[in-house]
Amino acid sequence: MDIISFGKEQFREIAEIYRQGLETGNATFETSVPNWEDWDKSKLEHSRFAAVIDNIIVGWAALSAVSDRCVYGGVAEVSIYISNDHKGKGIGKALMTKLITESEIHGIWTLQSGMFPENEAPIALHKSTGFRIIGHREKIGKLGDTWRDTVIMERRSKTIGLN
């Protein structure tokens, strides 16, 4: 497996993996795959990685700013998705490890994630890479007609920021 940076050229494959996540109903509050321009604007320019096996993208990870306020410039939110055919093979851990390393190179001192509590595999992945649960948000948003809870996790850098 190779971990590569990606851009517009690979977005068709990235979008397909995101679509698979949407179909589970447990990956995000989003209900449709964005176009490249909207996706690109929502993610930081650095720290966009894809896992590639046999020239096929099988997973991806990227960061989003949590706020445009300068005091939160070192805080980013993680998105990570693995194709249905490649879950449970260590791809998420490889992507997350690369994302953590690259985020610190770019001055990110806190990574955070919000996920549905039913989505157990990503919670376990985050825990295995140094994230901790910092809270639960009850009925924070609706997906369709159903109010959903989220688990909030964070990882503080051990090399930059307030340690």
N, C-alpha and C positions, 0 to 999 in steps of 0.2 A: 504494500500500500504506500502511495505517495500522498503527501499533503502539499497542495499548491495554493497560491493566491489565485483568485478568480475575478473576472469582470464580465462585461456584457456578452462576450463570446460564449460563455458557459451558462448564461442565465436560463436557457431553455431547460437544461438538465436540473439546475437549482430549483426552478419553478415547479418542475414535476415532483421532486422530492417534497417540496413545501405542500403541493396539492395533496400528496399522500397523507401528510400530517393533518391537513384540514379535514380530510375525510374521516379521520378517527373520531372527531368531535371532542378530543381531549388534548389537543396540542396548542390551541390559541383561540382567542375570541374572534379573530378574523374569520371571514366566511368566503373570501375569494382571494385568488392569487393576484398580486399587483403586477402591473407592467414593470419593465426594467427601470424606467425613469422614476417611478414612485418608490420602488424598492431601493434603488440607488440613493435617492435623497434621504431615505429613512435610516440608512446605515452609515457608520463611520467609514472613511476612505481606506483606513488601514484595518487590519485584522479581519479579513474576509478569506476564509479558507475552505477548500473542498478536499475531500478524501477521494482518491482515484485508485481503482483496481482494474487492471486490464483495460486501460484507457476509458473507463466508464466512471463518471462521478457517482459515488454511492452515499455521500453525506456532505453536509456543509455546516459551517458555523460563521457567525458574524456578530459585530457589536453595533449597538445603537446608543446615541447619547441619551441620558435620562432627562436632561434639561439643557436649555441654551444659556442658563446663568453661569457665569465664569466660575463661581465657587464649586460647581459640580463638574468641572472640566475633567476631573480624574475619575469620574464614575460612569460606568457604561453597563448596558443591559445585554445579556447574552441571548442569542438565538442559535439553536442547534437542532438539526434535523438529519435523520438517517433514513435511507430508503427502506421500504418494507422488506426487501429481500436480503438486507445486510445488517439487520438489528442483532444485537447480542454477540458481535464479533470483535469488539474492542475499538470500533471505528469512532464512536463517541468520545471515548477516553483519549484517543490520539488527537482528535480535533480539539478537544477542550484543553489538553496540555499545550498544544501549539497556540491556541487562542490566549491562554494565560501568559505564556512567555512573551508573545508579541504585544499584548496589551500593556505589560509592564515596560517594555521598550518604548512605548508611546505615552508613558506617564499616567497610565490608569492605575489608581490605587485601590479602587473597589469595583468588583464585578457583582452584578445582581441579576437575579432571575425570578420571575413569577411563573408559577405553573399550577395546573389543576392538581389537587391532591390525588386524584385517581391515576395520574400519570406517573406511576411508581418508578419506572426505569430511569427517566431523567432525574428524578429526585435522588435515586441511588448514585447515578453518574456524578451529579453535582457534589454529593457528600464525599465520594471517593476522590475528588479533586480539590478538596479543601473548603468547600462551601458549607455553610451552616444555616439551619432554618432560623430566621429571625422573627418570623411572625406568620399569621394567617389572616387573610382578609375574607370576611364572610359576605357572601352575596354582593361581591364588588362589581359584577357586571352580568349582563344577560347574553347568553348564547342561544339564539332563537327565542323561545319562550321560557327558558330555564335560567334562573339566577344561579351563578356559579361562584364557588369559593376559590381562592388561590393560596398557595404556599409561597412565601417570600424567602428567598435564600440569598446569601451574599458571601463573597470571598474577599478578604482584605489582603493586599499584597504584603509579603514578608520582606520585600526589598525596597519599596518606595512608599512615600506618604507617612502617615502617623503609625508608627510601629511600636 
